[in-house]
Amino acid sequence: MSSANRLSTIVGKVNILPRAARTPVLSLLLGRMVPYVGTTGARIEEMTEQRVVVVVDNRRRIRNHIGQVHATAMALAAETATGFVSGMNVPDSKLLLCKSLRVDFKKRTQGAIRAVATLTEDQRARMRSEDRGSVTVEVHATDESGLEPIGCELVWAWIPRSRS
């Protein structure tokens, strides 16, 4: 069952490309769609209707005062991954909004941050069929040590694009 929205159609065409070309093309396109995402140099490593993987490298321009990926850039990775996986499933007639974002900082980071967001089949079906609603999107953000320096909870809501 496909969500048949513009985002999933574009991504479906890009996903046909060889893997080496897919990441830079997706990252460029989505960075243009959401300009703030592009400022961090976030890479979209995988993007399907079930799962999105976003990586933010530990580069000088997004480091904090102790040389790690800045807190806002870590949160951005999680928000981007959850937002795009949700966006792949919400019909074009709906407006997708981040309803809440909670980030718990657990430990110092090592290197890049990799955020993996997933949706269940039930969540995907609700996004496609309900006029309005919200879901908590599962996301795990790990650093290069393989541990999770942050814990995140993001709730995404959808409403009709035009008011009745």
Secondary structure, DSSP 8 states (H G I E B T S, - for coil): -----HHHHHHHHHTTS-HHHHHHHHHHHHHHHSHHHHHTT-EEEEE-SSEEEEEE---GGGB-TTSSB-HHHHHHHHHHHHHHHHHTTS-TTEEEEEEEEEEEE-S---S-EEEEEE--HHHHHHHHH-SSEEEEEEEEEE-TTSS-SEEEEEEEEEEESS--
